[in-house]
Amino acid sequence: MGRGLDDVREEARLLPFQIAECSEQVIHLQLGERRLTPPEISAQVLRELKARAEAYLGEEVTQAVITVPAYYNDAQRQATKDAGRICGLEVLRLVNKPTAAALAYGLDKRKQGVVAVYDFGGGTFDISILRLHEGIFEVLATNGDTHLGGDDIDNLLLAIALEDIRTDWSQDLSSSGEAVQTIRRAVIDAKERLSFLPSTTIEFSWQGRAYQRQITRELFEQLIGGIVGRTLGPCRKALRDAGLEPEQIDEVVLVGGSTRIPLVRSSVEALFRAKPHTELNPDEVVALGAAVQAGILSGQVEDHLLLDVTPLSLGIETMGGVVSKLIHRNSTIPASATEVFTTSVDGQQNVLIHVLQGERELVKDCRSLARFDLKGIEPMPAGMPRIEVRFMIDANGILNVTARDTRGGKEQSVEVKPSYGLTDEQVEAMILESYDKAEEDFKARQVREARVEADTILAAVDKARSSAAWHDLDDSERAAVDLALNQLQMVYHGDDHNLIRGRIEQLDNATRKLAESMMNSAVRTALKGTKI
């Protein structure tokens, strides 16, 4: 979902289906004569779920809450929304799976705490560490293994059964798909029984012959110990990434059918030193959390903090007088969002954080909420510092904005009430204005972003003129750079962003040898006196 061929090149070798050639940007699966994208296939699953829900409820279903893995990026989340639209569903909210699991257990009612969600399903394993503060779930760290799950346990037992049959019957059934699936069903049944019984028997019949093998829970746990152990490594990494010790975890939630296995539960309890929540069906707990969120959004769940939404988008000013939105209009609150920005000038030690509200693309057309300085940033070349900006809105609609230099640790914050002083009519007018001016605003944003990009390359070329690399160029190469430079400056103040970007590309091509020469010089300087 939401990935191109380069993203899945390594995994593609493990997939049982063919990826079509036109998959650079969006994966297309070749199914006979048809080509389908993952959102289209996902839409077929959602369409079937929609039909079942309508049959049960006796009425049409038009809206949905859908859960996604916590590590999904924007493209993957958008692909999930697209799948909903394709099958005729309005996706009201995407909820992170670990957040949904915590909602199902009502952990959002705690004032604060740290929750670990251990998700061991059929084909994948995920661990998420969440911090809860006043009803807001913030993802501190995620980790996992996309090729580890209950299927690995099934395959292990299946291999043992096939080897037994090969020895006892002098017959290899591994080439018969029907026989393999019959055995697989038998070992899965045995695996599930061992979660409740001290021993059981794997048994099945094939072409008039019967196979039986008794297996105890003790032997089963010895066999799968390595697989369960592989889930604990990502858990430890997630704890390290979150900067936490196991004893700092307040609640542990188990998700996925494989967490019914007693060895899994005891291993998780030993690692996190807390008894995990197992009261709800682990196969259904994420869906239950999504249902809670759907109930909140539809007004059927009362007395809940998550009923309010932000009336207007919230963001900060970035280069060129453009607004970068962090929390979008109609986001359910409490809510939080984090983005990383950087500096635009060499040696910059202060950054002005300008907090804005509104739906327009440019700063001048939005409402200014607050300004504050993040001071004491370590002076570095432009683009090197990492400034993390976090927006958090609590249940009362109070916005807390924090800016932090991730390298030096300097931090500054401000608290504002976004809705203060705005009537419903003013909010509505701002939204309608954003619709009316959408095309005009988008064009203006594209021009400003192109100019910012132009400023960056113009400054870089100006700086390069004083370097030894510039003098290494011959006269024709310097003339080509000067020509491309002048052509970019001629269109810089125009309103055609495509023309500006075209001239940027020309200058980029003209300065490629200069850039390579400067890079080689920098590498030689860095490696001087170093043995490799």
C-alpha positions in Angstrom: 0.0 0.0 0.0 1.4 3.4 -1.0 4.7 2.1 -2.1 6.6 1.9 -5.4 8.8 -0.8 -6.9 12.1 0.5 -5.3 10.4 0.3 -1.9 9.6 -3.4 -2.3 12.4 -4.7 -4.6 13.8 -6.9 -1.8 10.5 -8.2 -0.6 9.2 -8.8 -4.1 11.2 -12.0 -4.3 9.2 -13.4 -1.4 5.8 -12.6 -2.9 3.8 -15.3 -4.7 2.4 -12.9 -7.3 3.9 -11.0 -10.3 4.5 -7.2 -10.1 3.8 -5.5 -13.5 6.5 -3.5 -15.2 4.7 -0.1 -14.8 5.2 -0.1 -11.0 7.8 2.6 -10.5 5.5 5.0 -8.6 2.6 2.7 -7.6 2.7 -1.1 -7.5 0.6 -2.9 -10.1 -0.1 -6.6 -9.6 -0.4 -8.7 -12.8 -3.4 -11.0 -12.4 -3.8 -12.7 -15.8 -4.8 -10.0 -18.2 -5.7 -7.6 -15.4 -3.5 -5.1 -13.5 -4.6 -4.1 -10.1 -3.1 -1.7 -7.5 -3.0 -2.6 -3.8 -5.7 0.0 -3.0 -8.0 -1.7 -5.6 -7.5 -5.1 -4.0 -7.9 -3.6 -0.5 -11.2 -2.0 -1.7 -12.5 -5.5 -2.7 -11.9 -6.7 0.9 -13.5 -3.6 2.3 -16.5 -4.0 -0.1 -17.1 -7.5 1.2 -16.9 -6.2 4.8 -19.3 -3.4 3.9 -21.8 -5.9 2.5 -21.6 -8.1 5.6 -22.1 -5.1 7.9 -25.1 -3.9 5.8 -26.6 -7.4 5.9 -26.2 -7.5 9.7 -27.4 -4.0 10.4 -30.2 -3.9 7.8 -29.2 -0.5 6.5 -26.6 1.1 4.2 -23.1 1.7 5.5 -21.4 4.8 4.0 -18.7 5.8 6.6 -15.9 3.9 8.2 -13.0 4.1 10.7 -10.1 2.1 9.5 -7.0 1.0 11.4 -3.4 1.1 10.1 0.0 0.1 11.4 1.6 2.9 13.5 4.6 3.0 11.1 2.5 3.8 8.0 3.7 7.0 6.3 1.5 9.6 4.6 1.5 7.8 1.3 0.4 4.5 2.9 -2.3 6.2 4.9 -3.5 8.0 1.7 -3.6 4.7 -0.1 -5.8 3.2 2.7 -8.2 6.2 2.4 -8.2 5.7 -1.4 -9.2 2.0 -0.9 -12.2 3.2 1.2 -13.3 5.7 -1.4 -13.0 3.1 -4.2 -15.6 0.9 -2.5 -17.9 3.8 -1.6 -16.9 4.5 2.0 -16.1 7.8 3.5 -13.1 7.2 5.7 -13.8 9.4 8.8 -10.6 8.5 10.6 -7.5 6.4 10.3 -6.5 5.1 13.7 -3.1 3.5 14.5 -3.6 -0.1 15.4 -1.9 0.1 18.8 -4.0 3.2 19.7 -7.1 1.2 18.7 -6.1 -1.7 20.9 -5.5 0.7 23.8 -8.9 2.3 23.2 -10.6 -1.1 23.3 -9.2 -1.6 26.8 -10.2 1.9 27.9 -6.6 2.9 28.6 -7.3 6.4 27.2 -9.2 7.1 30.5 -5.9 7.1 32.3 -4.5 10.5 32.9 -1.1 9.5 31.8 1.1 6.4 31.4 3.2 4.4 29.0 1.6 1.5 27.0 3.3 -1.3 25.1 1.3 -2.9 22.4 2.7 -6.3 21.3 1.0 -7.4 18.0 1.9 -10.9 16.9 -0.4 -11.9 14.1 -0.3 -14.5 11.3 2.3 -13.0 9.1 3.8 -10.0 10.8 5.0 -8.8 14.2 4.9 -5.2 15.5 5.7 -3.6 18.8 4.6 0.0 19.6 5.4 2.0 22.7 2.8 4.7 23.3 2.8 7.6 25.8 -0.6 8.6 27.1 -1.1 12.2 28.3 -4.5 13.7 29.0 -6.2 11.4 26.5 -3.6 11.8 23.7 -1.7 8.7 22.5 1.8 9.7 21.2 3.8 7.0 19.5 7.2 7.0 21.1 8.7 4.1 19.1 7.8 1.3 16.8 9.7 -1.8 15.6 8.9 -5.3 14.3 9.4 -7.8 11.6 7.2 -7.9 8.5 8.1 -11.6 7.9 7.5 -13.1 11.3 4.2 -14.4 12.7 2.1 -17.4 13.5 2.6 -18.7 9.9 6.2 -19.5 10.9 5.0 -21.7 13.7 2.6 -23.4 11.3 5.4 -24.0 8.8 7.6 -25.5 11.4 5.0 -28.0 12.5 4.1 -28.7 8.9 7.8 -29.5 8.0 7.9 -31.9 10.9 4.7 -33.7 9.8 5.9 -33.9 6.2 9.2 -35.4 7.3 7.4 -38.0 9.5 5.2 -39.0 6.5 8.2 -39.2 4.2 9.9 -41.6 6.7 6.8 -43.6 7.7 5.0 -43.8 4.4 8.0 -43.5 2.0 6.0 -40.9 0.2 6.7 -37.2 -0.3 3.5 -35.1 -0.1 5.2 -31.7 -0.3 4.5 -31.5 -4.0 0.8 -31.9 -3.6 -0.9 -28.6 -2.8 -4.1 -30.3 -1.6 -2.2 -32.6 0.8 -0.1 -29.8 2.2 -3.1 -27.7 2.9 -4.9 -30.7 4.6 -1.8 -31.2 6.9 -1.5 -27.5 7.5 -5.1 -27.4 8.8 -4.3 -30.3 11.1 -1.2 -28.7 12.6 -3.0 -25.4 13.1 -5.8 -27.1 15.0 -3.2 -28.9 17.2 -1.3 -25.6 17.8 -4.5 -23.9 18.9 -5.5 -26.8 21.2 -2.0 -26.6 22.9 -2.9 -23.1 24.2 -5.5 -24.8 26.5 -4.3 -28.4 26.8 -1.1 -29.9 28.1 -0.9 -32.3 25.1 -2.7 -33.1 21.9 -2.5 -35.1 18.7 -1.8 -34.0 15.2 -3.9 -36.3 13.0 -5.2 -36.4 9.5 -6.1 -38.8 6.7 -4.9 -38.9 3.1 -6.0 -41.3 0.4 -7.0 -44.0 2.9 -4.0 -43.6 5.2 -4.0 -42.0 8.6 -1.2 -40.0 10.3 -1.0 -39.4 14.0 1.6 -37.8 16.2 1.2 -36.8 19.9 2.8 -33.5 20.9 3.1 -32.0 24.4 3.1 -28.4 25.2 6.6 -28.7 26.6 7.9 -30.1 23.3 5.9 -27.5 21.4 7.5 -24.7 23.4 10.9 -26.1 22.8 10.2 -26.1 19.1 8.9 -22.5 18.9 11.2 -21.0 21.4 13.4 -19.5 18.7 10.5 -17.9 16.9 9.0 -16.4 20.0 12.6 -15.2 21.0 12.8 -13.3 17.7 9.9 -11.1 18.7 11.8 -9.9 21.9 14.7 -8.3 20.0 12.4 -5.7 18.3 10.8 -5.1 21.7 14.2 -4.3 23.3 15.0 -2.0 20.3 11.7 -0.2 20.7 12.4 0.4 24.4 15.8 1.8 23.6 14.4 4.1 20.9 11.8 5.3 23.3 14.5 5.9 26.0 12.7 3.7 28.5 13.4 0.7 30.8 11.0 -2.2 30.9 9.9 -1.3 34.4 8.7 2.1 33.1 6.0 0.4 31.0 2.6 0.8 32.8 0.4 -1.4 30.6 1.0 -4.1 28.1 -1.7 -5.0 25.5 -1.6 -8.2 23.4 -2.9 -8.2 19.9 -3.1 -11.0 17.3 -4.1 -14.6 17.5 -0.6 -15.9 18.1 -0.6 -14.1 21.5 -2.9 -16.8 22.8 0.2 -19.1 23.0 1.2 -19.4 26.7 4.9 -19.2 25.9 4.3 -15.8 24.2 2.4 -14.4 27.1 5.0 -15.6 29.7 7.8 -14.2 27.5 6.2 -10.8 27.2 5.4 -10.7 30.9 9.0 -11.5 31.7 10.4 -8.9 29.4 8.1 -6.0 30.4 7.7 -7.1 34.0 4.0 -6.4 33.8 1.1 -8.8 33.4 -0.3 -8.2 29.9 -4.0 -7.5 29.2 -5.6 -10.7 27.7 -9.2 -10.1 28.7 -10.4 -9.3 25.1 -10.2 -11.6 22.1 -6.8 -10.7 20.6 -8.1 -11.3 17.0 -10.8 -8.6 17.6 -9.2 -6.1 20.0 -8.1 -3.7 17.2 -11.5 -3.9 15.5 -13.2 -3.2 18.9 -11.0 -0.1 19.3 -12.0 1.1 15.8 -15.6 0.5 16.8 -15.1 2.6 20.0 -13.7 5.4 17.8 -16.6 5.1 15.3 -19.0 5.3 18.3 -17.3 8.5 19.4 -17.4 10.1 16.0 -21.1 9.2 15.5 -22.1 10.5 19.0 -23.2 7.1 20.3 -20.4 6.9 22.9 -20.8 9.8 25.3 -18.7 11.2 28.1 -15.6 10.8 26.0 -12.8 13.2 25.4 -12.4 12.6 21.7 -15.7 14.1 20.6 -14.3 17.5 19.6 -12.5 18.3 16.3 -10.2 21.2 15.3 -12.3 23.7 13.3 -9.3 25.0 11.3 -5.9 23.7 10.4 -2.8 24.6 12.5 0.7 24.9 11.3 3.9 27.0 11.2 5.5 29.4 8.7 8.3 28.0 6.5 10.6 29.5 3.9 9.0 31.7 1.4 6.0 32.7 3.6 4.3 29.3 3.1 2.3 27.5 5.7 3.3 23.9 6.6 0.2 22.4 8.3 0.8 20.0 11.1 -2.8 19.4 12.4 -5.5 19.5 9.7 -9.0 20.8 10.0 -11.5 18.3 11.4 -8.8 16.3 13.2 -10.4 14.7 16.3 -8.9 16.1 19.6 -7.0 15.5 21.7 -4.5 15.3 18.9 -0.7 15.6 18.4 1.6 15.9 15.4 5.4 16.2 15.0 7.5 17.4 12.1 11.2 18.0 11.7 12.5 21.3 10.0 15.9 22.7 9.5 17.8 26.0 9.1 18.1 28.0 5.9 21.3 30.1 6.7 24.8 28.9 7.5 25.6 29.3 11.2 22.0 30.1 12.2 21.6 30.0 16.0 18.0 31.3 16.4 14.8 30.0 14.7 11.6 32.0 14.8 8.6 29.7 15.2 5.4 31.4 13.9 2.2 29.5 14.7 -0.7 29.9 12.3 -4.3 28.9 11.9 -6.3 28.7 8.7 -6.9 26.8 5.4 -5.0 29.1 3.0 -1.5 28.3 1.7 0.3 31.5 2.4 1.1 33.1 5.8 -0.4 36.5 4.9 -3.8 34.8 4.4 -3.9 32.9 7.7 -4.5 33.9 11.3 -1.3 34.4 13.4 -1.6 32.7 16.8 1.8 33.0 18.4 5.6 33.7 17.7 8.5 32.5 19.8 12.3 32.1 19.3 14.2 28.9 19.7 17.7 30.2 20.7 21.1 28.7 21.3 21.1 26.3 18.3 24.6 25.0 17.6 25.9 26.9 14.6 26.1 24.5 11.6 25.8 24.7 7.8 22.3 25.3 6.5 20.2 22.2 6.4 22.2 20.3 9.0 20.3 21.2 12.3 17.2 19.2 13.1 14.4 21.3 14.7 11.6 19.1 15.9 8.3 21.0 16.2 5.5 19.3 18.1 1.8 20.4 18.2 -0.4 19.0 21.0 -4.1 19.9 21.5 -5.7 18.7 24.7 -9.3 17.9 25.3 -10.1 21.5 26.1 -8.7 22.8 22.8 -5.5 24.2 24.3 -2.6 24.1 21.8 0.9 23.6 23.1 3.7 24.1 20.6 7.2 22.9 21.4 10.3 23.4 19.3 13.4 21.4 20.2 16.9 21.2 18.7 17.3 17.4 18.5 21.1 17.7 18.6 21.7 20.3 21.3 18.6 19.6 23.3 17.5 23.3 23.5 13.7 23.6 23.9 11.1 26.4 23.8 7.3 26.2 24.0 4.2 28.3 23.9 0.5 27.7 24.8 -2.4 29.2 22.9 -6.1 28.6 22.5 -6.7 28.4 18.7 -10.5 29.0 18.9 -10.3 32.0 21.2 -12.1 35.1 19.7 -13.5 33.2 16.7 -17.2 32.9 16.1 -18.7 29.9 14.2 -19.5 32.3 11.4 -15.9 33.5 11.1 -14.7 29.9 11.0 -17.1 29.1 8.3 -16.1 32.2 6.3 -12.4 31.2 6.5 -13.2 27.7 5.2 -15.4 29.0 2.4 -12.7 31.5 1.4 -10.1 28.7 1.3 -12.4 26.8 -1.3 -12.9 30.0 -3.4 -9.1 30.8 -3.5 -7.8 27.2 -3.6 -6.5 27.2 -7.2 -5.0 30.7 -6.8 -3.4 29.8 -3.4 -1.9 26.6 -4.8 -0.3 28.4 -7.7 1.1 31.1 -5.4 2.5 28.4 -3.1 4.1 26.6 -6.1 5.8 29.8 -7.2 7.1 30.6 -3.7 8.4 27.1 -3.2 10.2 27.3 -6.6 11.8 30.6 -5.5 13.0 29.1 -2.2 14.6 26.2 -4.2 16.1 28.8 -6.5 17.5 30.8 -3.6 19.2 27.7 -2.3 21.0 26.9 -5.6 21.9 30.5 -6.3 23.5 30.8 -2.8 25.4 27.6 -3.3 26.7 28.7 -6.7 27.7 32.1 -5.3 29.6 30.3 -2.5 31.3 28.0 -4.9 32.7 30.9 -7.0 35.3 31.5 -4.2 36.4 27.8 -4.1 39.4 26.2 -5.9 36.9 24.0 -7.7 35.5 27.0 -9.6 39.0 27.8 -11.0 39.4 24.2 -12.0 36.7 24.6 -14.6 37.6 25.7 -18.1 36.3 28.9 -19.7 33.5 27.2 -21.5 32.2 25.4 -18.4 32.3 28.7 -16.4 30.5 30.4 -19.2 27.8 27.7 -19.2 27.3 28.2 -15.4 27.0 32.0 -15.8 24.5 31.6 -18.7 22.3 29.2 -16.7 22.6 31.6 -13.6 21.5 34.6 -15.6 18.6 32.7 -17.2 17.4 31.6 -13.7 17.6 35.2 -12.4 15.6 36.5 -15.4 12.6 34.3 -14.6 13.0 34.3 -10.7 10.4 37.1 -10.2 7.9 35.7 -12.7 4.7 33.7 -11.8 5.5 30.6 -13.8 6.7 28.0 -11.3 7.4 25.4 -14.1 9.7 27.9 -15.9 11.6 28.6 -12.6 12.0 24.9 -12.0 13.1 24.4 -15.5 15.8 27.0 -15.2 16.8 25.5 -11.8 17.3 22.1 -13.5 19.5 23.8 -16.2 21.7 25.4 -13.6 21.8 22.2 -11.7 23.1 20.4 -14.9 25.6 23.2 -15.7 27.1 23.0 -12.1 27.2 19.2 -11.9 31.0 19.1 -12.6 31.6 21.9 -10.1 29.6 20.1 -7.4 31.5 16.8 -8.0 34.9 18.6 -7.9 33.9 20.3 -4.6 32.7 17.0 -3.1 35.9 15.2 -4.1 37.9 18.0 -2.5 35.9 17.8 0.7 36.3 14.0 0.8 40.1 14.3 0.3 40.3 16.8 3.1 38.3 14.6 5.4 40.4 11.5 4.7 43.8 13.3 4.9 46.1 11.3 7.1 43.6 8.4 7.5 44.4 4.8 6.6 41.6 2.7 5.1 
